[in-house]
Amino acid sequence: KPFWHPFKLAIATAPVLAASGEVFVTQPVVQIQDATDRPVVTDDTTAITLAIDSGQGTLGGTTTARASKGVARFTDLTLTGSSTEKYVLKASAAIHNANAAEIETAELRLSDLSVLSVSAPRVAEGDTGETTQLVFKVTLSPASNSEVRVNYADAQTGTATSGTDYTAIEGDTGIFAAGETEKDITVMIT
């Protein structure tokens, strides 16, 4: 059979949080499945809604996504709350299977909110022709159970001139492996 009757929802991709109120680093993906955990790939109409089922926080962004081939992809969710609180994210859909039983909901316990912080290092500018390293320490606290990707680039603000006073960072991604809490970003001061 190419498809089966909808029976339940499953979190196919778990979200990874950024700081409170920031867009999730990894957005959740919810899949419609049959009773034997097979995806229902013919569903292109079901609206799936995510909500906080427990925990004192606010889920922001677009909390309802329409399924395409049995999968709902969320793109801009945020969670505003405390780093000491545990949250349960609940997916639900207003559809019924062939037996008129309501679709089950899938719950996911989110890890503690991880907060990114960046140090504000200072270094004296060297003499002409001399190069000095300016090291920004990026800290993720608490550590995440999943990989966290952080995009960063040169904001080109302030009085320093890119190319003259420092070597610009054109855009890169820092990757925190599961359990990792510190990364260094080095800027060359010229």
Residue pairs with C-beta under 8 A, 6 or more apart in sequence:
2 41
2 42
3 40
3 41
3 42
4 34
4 35
4 36
4 38
4 40
5 34
5 35
5 40
5 97
5 98
5 99
6 32
6 33
6 34
6 40
6 43
6 46
6 93
6 95
6 97
6 103
7 33
7 34
7 35
7 97
7 101
7 103
7 104
8 32
8 33
8 35
8 103
8 104
8 106
9 30
9 31
9 32
9 33
9 48
9 91
9 92
9 93
9 103
9 104
9 105
9 106
10 30
10 31
10 33
10 37
10 106
11 28
11 29
11 30
11 31
11 89
11 91
11 106
11 108
12 29
12 30
12 31
12 71
13 26
13 27
13 28
13 29
14 26
14 28
14 108
14 146
15 24
15 26
15 27
15 28
15 74
15 77
15 89
15 108
15 110
16 24
16 25
16 26
16 114
16 144
16 146
16 147
16 148
17 24
17 25
17 79
17 110
17 111
17 113
17 114
17 144
18 24
18 25
18 114
18 116
19 113
19 114
19 115
19 116
20 79
20 80
20 81
20 82
20 83
20 113
20 115
21 60
21 78
21 79
21 80
22 78
23 61
23 76
23 77
23 78
24 77
24 78
24 79
25 148
25 149
25 150
26 146
26 149
27 73
27 74
27 75
27 76
27 77
28 50
28 74
28 77
28 89
28 91
28 108
29 71
29 72
29 73
29 74
30 48
30 50
30 65
30 71
30 72
30 74
30 91
30 106
31 39
31 70
31 71
31 72
32 39
32 40
32 43
32 46
32 48
32 67
32 70
32 71
32 72
32 93
32 103
33 39
33 40
33 70
34 40
39 69
39 70
39 71
40 70
41 69
41 70
42 69
42 70
43 67
43 69
43 70
44 66
44 67
44 68
44 69
45 66
45 67
46 66
46 67
46 72
46 93
46 95
47 64
47 65
47 66
47 67
47 72
47 93
47 94
48 64
48 65
48 66
48 67
48 72
48 91
48 92
48 93
49 63
49 64
49 91
49 92
49 93
50 59
50 63
50 64
50 74
50 77
50 89
50 90
50 91
51 59
51 63
51 89
51 90
51 92
52 58
52 59
52 79
52 87
52 88
52 89
52 90
53 88
53 89
53 90
53 107
54 86
54 87
54 88
55 81
55 85
55 86
55 87
55 88
55 110
56 81
56 82
56 85
57 79
57 80
57 81
57 82
57 85
57 87
58 79
58 80
58 81
59 77
59 78
59 79
59 89
60 77
60 78
60 79
60 80
61 74
61 75
61 76
61 77
61 78
62 74
62 75
62 76
62 77
63 74
63 77
65 72
65 73
65 74
65 75
66 72
79 87
79 110
79 113
81 87
81 113
82 113
83 112
83 113
83 114
83 115
83 141
83 142
84 112
85 112
85 113
86 109
86 110
86 112
87 109
87 110
88 107
88 108
88 109
88 110
89 107
89 108
89 110
90 105
90 106
90 107
91 105
91 106
91 107
92 103
92 105
93 103
95 103
96 102
96 103
97 103
111 144
111 145
111 146
112 142
114 140
114 141
114 142
114 143
114 144
114 148
115 140
115 141
116 138
116 139
116 140
116 150
117 138
117 139
117 141
118 136
118 137
118 138
118 139
119 136
119 137
119 138
119 139
121 134
121 135
121 136
121 137
122 134
123 132
123 133
123 134
123 189
124 132
125 132
125 165
125 189
126 132
126 189
126 190
130 190
131 188
131 189
131 190
132 188
132 189
133 186
133 187
133 188
133 189
134 166
134 186
134 187
134 188
134 189
135 184
135 185
135 186
135 187
136 184
136 185
136 186
136 187
137 182
137 183
137 184
138 150
138 174
138 182
138 183
138 184
138 185
139 181
139 182
140 148
140 176
140 180
140 181
140 182
140 183
141 181
142 181
143 176
143 178
143 179
143 180
143 181
144 176
144 178
144 179
145 178
145 179
146 178
147 175
147 176
147 177
147 178
148 175
148 176
149 173
149 174
149 175
149 176
150 173
150 174
150 175
150 176
150 183
151 171
151 172
151 173
152 169
152 171
152 172
152 173
152 174
152 185
153 169
153 170
153 171
153 172
154 162
154 168
154 169
154 170
154 171
156 162
156 168
160 166
162 168
164 190
165 189
165 190
166 187
166 188
166 189
166 190
167 187
167 188
167 190
169 185
169 187
174 183
174 185
176 183
